[in-house]
Amino acid sequence: MPNVFHSVTLIDELCKGCTNCIKRCPTQAIRVRNGKAKIMDTHCIDCGECIRICPYHAKKAEYDNLDILKKYKYNIALLAPSIYGQFPKLESPGHLGAAFLKLGFDEVFEVSKAAEIISDVTVKYIKSGEYKKPIINSACPAITRLIQKRFPDLIEHLLPIITPSELSGLIAKKEAVKKTGFSADDIGAIFISPCPAKVTTVKNPIGIEKSHLDGAIGFKEIYPQLHSLLSKYDQRIPAQSGGEGIRWGATGGEASAISAEVEDKYLAADGIENCIQVLESLENWIEKSKVEFVELNACTSGCVGGVLTVANPFVAVVKINSLRKKLPATLNKLKEDTIPEHTKWSKPPEYQPVVELDSSISAAMEKLSAIDSIEAKLKGLDCGACGSPSCKAFAEDIVRGYCEINECIFILRESMQNIAETFAGQHWFKNKDISKK
């Protein structure tokens, strides 16, 4: 698999090789070799857990900054619903929208507007009956990529609809072309992202050939300017969405919007480890599951807990709920009875195996046998001291040529002990020969 863009990157000079990150990575994408962590492109899903857990701030997310506005004649800020939970004194979504205009954008588009449309599309999709139960949401790219890499049998259960951010870019640019007369290439649709996984989708979209977004700015990057603008100005722009769309910023928002259609037979979970447990249960018991719809978010409390946000996620949820109660239920419904073609995936995601040992089946089987043989010699403690997240991963790394078996501290200790015993035995026999003389 060729290397692709990843938002999550490593700062070598800050890394202490502590191995904290390798135990928390959900796809075992990190190794520590020669005292430094390494991120494996083929395994990484850009969930940001390593950024969250690193005590030395040696992991970071790469994203655009405000200089990207200079590339285009007309710039649209696409505001993720989670952002509204980041300001404790925010009175309305329109208040924040006006601040973005002051920041230098020409227009603001609320992604919550597209979220309401996606909710309506999902209801129509469920009514069509052309799906496998349960449906798993595809709005969180970290979860979708996790399924592609670790749960291939569940790929066909993913909702085959583009994300609200992608739909926002599509709609916003189309409307801006009509309004301004500029070509689509002169208009920048810039997503304000709460997480690195969504930054990555701008370069590596899921379900479509090319992203409708032109860039993504991490929310942390512009929070200080926005906070200052909100305190200085009280200007507001009209609301573009209702409480249903704003609710998407927190766990359960997507599921609650369609709860009536699935007769409350839905499940909503957040936090990458919790989501993995849900996916494992679905994989093993999917035929017995009575759940119709599964909403999974890699971050705690949903997108409000993304590593590019600033507020406590639980406090942010309270703010989200407070704001949505001031708004009508929804302002966006589809006029047509059928699912619009532009909301559908054009390129369904495929299985992306991370343990492809060899292109030759016979060679791969030999390597798999070697992995099993090496793993049998290990203690099975998954201590991580070797720099691999588990004994099985360590055995695989040995077969791939990334490391040697003596990098296991237990194997090394046994080797040193054998050497010491051998040396002691030789010394004893030598002394014994001398004493006889």
Secondary structure as UniProt FT lines:
FT   STRAND          8..10
FT   HELIX           12..14
FT   HELIX           20..24
FT   TURN            26..27
FT   STRAND          30..33
FT   TURN            34..35
FT   STRAND          36..39
FT   TURN            41..43
FT   HELIX           49..53
FT   TURN            55..56
FT   STRAND          59..61
FT   HELIX           66..71
FT   STRAND          74..79
FT   HELIX           81..85
FT   TURN            88..89
FT   HELIX           93..103
FT   STRAND          107..110
FT   HELIX           111..128
FT   STRAND          135..136
FT   HELIX           141..150
FT   HELIX           152..157
FT   HELIX           164..180
FT   HELIX           184..186
FT   STRAND          187..193
FT   HELIX           196..203
FT   STRAND          215..218
FT   HELIX           219..232
FT   HELIX           243..246
FT   HELIX           247..249
FT   TURN            251..252
FT   HELIX           253..257
FT   TURN            258..264
FT   STRAND          266..270
FT   HELIX           272..285
FT   TURN            286..288
FT   STRAND          293..297
FT   TURN            300..301
FT   HELIX           303..305
FT   TURN            307..308
FT   HELIX           313..324
FT   TURN            325..326
FT   HELIX           341..343
FT   HELIX           361..377
FT   TURN            385..386
FT   HELIX           391..400
FT   HELIX           405..407
FT   HELIX           409..436
//
